[in-house]
């Protein structure tokens, strides 16, 4: 099975080295010759958009995506409108930093009504599509593992993300394939094929056994049970040749020096991804 020969497409999703500031993460990528970075909005907020842009441009690092928009469902109409406004700000940040894609983590239900919450997600996406298009930013719907349905997203399968994305053109709305969230799905390869021309991001990590923590339990590639190469090949067969983000929430990894994490990430990426 074909291996990746170089790190031209490798992107550090900033959460993998969460203790690092934006400046430290960008400089770390430059030292490690990792060409891409995916930026989290709370890191932009710490120093401001102008300074963030300067740091990234000075280092010559490319931005694979901004995380995150979404979080559409809310208990009141006012709150839902505030979420829309926040998504517009996220689109502005993506446009300013040269990121083609804003990743949407769609949000949990404000009550027990999942059907209503999913309708709020569809309405929320519909409201921000024209603005994103105007700013030249694509919206990537990221389905999350079903265990996050109550806390993070009512969109829990690639099929569901495809259903939402297909209401729009591929240059407006697509999907994010994150192996941690979708590797278990019996319909995975069918749904990846269905997403042809619409995959806006591919994220890798590993599923540890036993899983140490629902949120903070992701592993470095090769440390778990996900068969990564067939998923990458399926994603590439749809025409996706963009950045591959390493996105890991894990306290043990966060406790390691960032440069060591990047060195290991590069090694495992070439071997397992």
C-alpha positions as CSV (number, residue, x, y, z in Angstrom):
1,X,0.0,0.0,0.0
2,X,1.5,3.3,-1.1
3,X,3.3,5.3,1.6
4,X,3.6,9.1,1.8
5,X,7.1,10.0,0.7
6,X,7.6,13.4,2.2
7,X,6.0,15.9,4.5
8,X,4.8,18.5,1.9
9,X,1.1,18.0,3.0
10,X,1.7,17.6,6.8
11,X,-0.1,20.1,9.0
12,X,0.2,20.6,12.7
13,X,-3.2,21.1,14.1
14,X,-2.4,23.5,16.9
15,X,-4.3,21.5,19.6
16,X,-1.6,18.8,19.3
17,X,0.8,21.2,20.9
18,X,-1.8,23.0,23.0
19,X,0.7,24.5,25.6
20,X,2.4,26.5,22.8
21,X,1.2,29.9,21.9
22,X,0.5,30.7,18.2
23,X,4.0,32.2,17.9
24,X,5.7,29.1,19.5
25,X,3.7,26.8,17.3
26,X,4.4,28.6,14.1
27,X,8.1,28.9,15.0
28,X,8.1,25.2,15.9
29,X,6.7,24.3,12.5
30,X,9.4,26.4,10.8
31,X,12.1,24.6,12.8
32,X,10.7,21.2,12.0
33,X,10.0,22.2,8.3
34,X,6.4,21.3,8.7
35,X,4.8,23.5,6.0
36,X,1.2,23.8,7.3
37,X,-0.6,24.7,10.5
38,X,-4.2,24.6,11.5
39,X,-5.1,27.4,13.9
40,X,-7.5,27.4,16.8
41,X,-9.4,30.6,17.4
42,X,-8.6,30.9,21.1
43,X,-4.9,31.1,20.1
44,X,-5.7,34.0,17.7
45,X,-7.6,35.7,20.5
46,X,-4.6,35.7,22.8
47,X,-2.6,38.0,20.6
48,X,-5.1,39.4,18.1
49,X,-5.7,38.8,14.4
50,X,-3.2,41.4,13.1
51,X,-0.3,40.0,15.1
52,X,-1.3,36.4,14.3
53,X,-1.2,37.2,10.6
54,X,2.2,38.9,10.9
55,X,3.7,35.9,12.7
56,X,2.4,33.4,10.1
57,X,3.5,35.5,7.1
58,X,6.9,36.1,8.6
59,X,7.5,32.4,9.0
60,X,6.2,31.5,5.6
61,X,3.9,28.8,7.0
62,X,0.6,28.1,5.3
63,X,-2.7,27.8,7.2
64,X,-4.7,24.6,6.4
65,X,-7.8,25.6,8.4
66,X,-9.3,27.6,11.2
67,X,-11.0,25.8,14.0
68,X,-13.7,26.3,14.8
69,X,-17.0,27.7,13.7
70,X,-20.3,26.0,14.3
71,X,-22.0,25.5,17.7
72,X,-25.3,26.6,16.1
73,X,-28.0,25.2,18.4
74,X,-29.0,27.4,21.4
75,X,-32.0,27.7,23.6
76,X,-33.1,31.2,22.4
77,X,-33.4,33.0,19.1
78,X,-31.0,35.7,20.5
79,X,-28.4,33.2,21.4
80,X,-28.7,31.5,18.0
81,X,-28.1,34.9,16.3
82,X,-25.1,35.5,18.5
83,X,-23.7,32.2,17.3
84,X,-24.2,33.3,13.7
85,X,-22.3,36.5,14.4
86,X,-19.5,34.6,16.0
87,X,-19.3,32.4,12.9
88,X,-19.1,35.5,10.7
89,X,-16.1,36.6,12.8
90,X,-14.5,33.1,12.4
91,X,-15.0,33.5,8.6
92,X,-13.2,36.9,8.7
93,X,-10.3,35.3,10.6
94,X,-10.0,32.5,8.1
95,X,-10.1,35.0,5.2
96,X,-7.5,37.3,6.8
97,X,-5.1,34.4,7.6
98,X,-5.4,32.9,4.1
99,X,-7.2,29.7,5.3
100,X,-9.5,28.3,2.6
101,X,-11.5,26.3,5.2
102,X,-13.4,27.1,8.4
103,X,-14.0,23.8,10.3
104,X,-17.6,23.6,11.7
105,X,-18.1,21.7,14.9
106,X,-21.9,21.9,14.8
107,X,-22.8,21.9,18.5
108,X,-25.0,19.9,20.9
109,X,-28.7,20.3,21.6
110,X,-29.7,22.9,24.2
111,X,-32.2,20.3,25.5
112,X,-33.1,16.7,24.7
113,X,-34.6,17.4,21.2
114,X,-32.0,16.2,18.7
115,X,-34.2,16.7,15.7
116,X,-34.8,20.4,16.5
117,X,-31.0,20.8,17.2
118,X,-30.2,19.3,13.8
119,X,-32.6,21.7,12.2
120,X,-30.9,24.6,14.0
121,X,-27.5,23.4,12.5
122,X,-29.0,23.3,9.0
123,X,-30.4,26.8,9.5
124,X,-27.2,28.1,10.9
125,X,-25.1,26.8,8.0
126,X,-27.6,28.3,5.6
127,X,-27.3,31.7,7.2
128,X,-23.5,31.9,7.0
129,X,-22.9,30.4,3.5
130,X,-23.4,33.7,1.6
131,X,-21.0,35.5,3.9
132,X,-18.4,32.8,3.6
133,X,-18.7,32.7,-0.1
134,X,-18.3,36.5,-0.3
135,X,-15.1,36.2,1.8
136,X,-13.7,33.2,-0.2
137,X,-13.9,30.8,2.7
138,X,-15.3,27.2,2.4
139,X,-17.2,25.7,5.3
140,X,-16.1,22.2,6.3
141,X,-18.7,20.2,8.3
142,X,-16.9,17.9,10.6
143,X,-19.0,15.0,11.9
144,X,-17.9,13.9,15.4
145,X,-17.9,10.5,17.0
146,X,-21.4,9.7,18.4
147,X,-20.0,9.8,22.0
148,X,-19.8,13.6,21.6
149,X,-23.5,14.0,20.6
150,X,-24.5,15.4,24.0
151,X,-21.6,17.8,24.4
152,X,-20.1,18.8,21.1
153,X,-22.1,18.0,18.0
154,X,-25.4,16.5,16.9
155,X,-23.8,15.7,13.5
156,X,-22.3,12.3,14.2
157,X,-21.7,10.5,10.9
158,X,-20.1,11.3,7.6
159,X,-23.5,10.4,5.9
160,X,-25.2,13.1,8.0
161,X,-22.4,15.7,7.1
162,X,-22.8,14.8,3.4
163,X,-26.6,15.3,3.6
164,X,-26.0,18.8,4.9
165,X,-23.2,19.7,2.5
166,X,-24.9,18.4,-0.6
167,X,-27.5,21.3,-0.4
168,X,-24.7,23.6,-1.5
169,X,-22.0,23.7,-4.2
170,X,-18.6,22.1,-3.4
171,X,-16.9,25.5,-3.4
172,X,-19.3,26.6,-0.6
173,X,-19.7,23.7,1.8
174,X,-17.9,20.4,2.1
175,X,-16.9,17.9,4.8
176,X,-13.9,17.2,7.0
177,X,-12.8,13.6,7.4
178,X,-11.2,13.1,10.8
179,X,-10.2,9.4,11.3
180,X,-10.8,9.6,15.1
181,X,-14.5,10.4,14.5
182,X,-15.3,8.1,11.6
183,X,-12.9,5.1,11.5
184,X,-15.6,2.8,13.1
185,X,-18.3,3.5,10.6
186,X,-19.4,0.5,8.5
187,X,-20.4,3.0,5.7
188,X,-17.1,4.9,5.9
189,X,-15.7,4.1,2.4
190,X,-19.1,4.5,0.7
191,X,-19.5,7.9,2.3
192,X,-16.0,9.0,1.5
193,X,-16.7,8.1,-2.1
194,X,-20.0,10.0,-1.9
195,X,-18.0,13.1,-0.7
196,X,-16.0,13.3,-4.0
197,X,-15.0,16.9,-4.7
198,X,-16.3,18.0,-1.3
199,X,-13.6,16.8,1.1
200,X,-12.1,20.0,2.6
201,X,-9.8,18.5,5.2
202,X,-8.3,15.2,6.4
203,X,-7.3,14.8,10.0
204,X,-5.3,12.0,11.6
205,X,-4.5,10.6,15.0
206,X,-5.2,7.2,16.5
207,X,-7.7,5.4,18.7
208,X,-6.1,4.1,21.9
209,X,-7.2,0.8,23.5
210,X,-8.3,1.1,26.3
211,X,-9.4,4.6,25.6
212,X,-8.1,6.7,28.5
213,X,-10.5,9.6,28.2
214,X,-13.4,10.6,26.0
215,X,-11.9,13.9,25.0
216,X,-8.2,13.7,25.9
217,X,-7.7,10.1,24.7
218,X,-6.4,10.4,21.2
219,X,-3.1,8.8,20.4
220,X,-0.2,9.4,18.0
221,X,-0.6,7.6,14.7
222,X,0.6,4.0,15.1
223,X,-0.2,3.8,18.8
224,X,-3.8,2.6,18.3
225,X,-6.2,0.5,16.2
226,X,-7.0,2.7,13.2
227,X,-5.9,1.3,9.9
228,X,-4.9,4.7,8.5
229,X,-3.5,4.1,5.0
230,X,-6.7,2.7,3.4
231,X,-8.7,5.7,4.7
232,X,-6.1,8.1,3.2
233,X,-6.2,6.3,-0.1
234,X,-10.0,6.4,-0.2
235,X,-9.9,10.2,0.6
236,X,-7.3,10.7,-2.2
237,X,-9.4,8.8,-4.7
238,X,-12.1,11.5,-4.3
239,X,-9.5,14.0,-5.6
240,X,-8.4,15.4,-2.2
241,X,-4.7,16.3,-2.3
242,X,-4.7,19.0,0.4
243,X,-3.1,19.2,3.8
244,X,-3.2,16.3,6.3
245,X,-3.7,17.7,9.8
246,X,-2.4,15.8,12.9
247,X,-5.0,16.6,15.6
248,X,-4.4,15.1,19.0
249,X,-6.0,15.9,22.3
250,X,-3.8,14.1,24.9
251,X,-2.4,15.4,28.1
252,X,0.7,13.1,28.0
253,X,1.5,14.5,24.5
254,X,0.8,18.1,25.8
255,X,3.3,17.5,28.6
256,X,6.1,16.7,26.2
257,X,8.3,19.4,24.7
258,X,6.7,20.6,21.5
259,X,9.8,20.0,19.3
260,X,9.8,16.4,20.4
261,X,6.1,16.1,19.5
262,X,6.7,17.5,16.1
263,X,9.7,15.1,15.5
264,X,7.6,12.1,16.5
265,X,4.6,13.4,14.4
266,X,6.7,13.6,11.3
267,X,8.2,10.1,11.8
268,X,4.8,8.5,12.4
269,X,3.2,10.4,9.6
270,X,5.6,8.9,7.1
271,X,5.4,5.5,8.6
272,X,1.6,5.1,9.3
273,X,-0.4,7.7,7.4
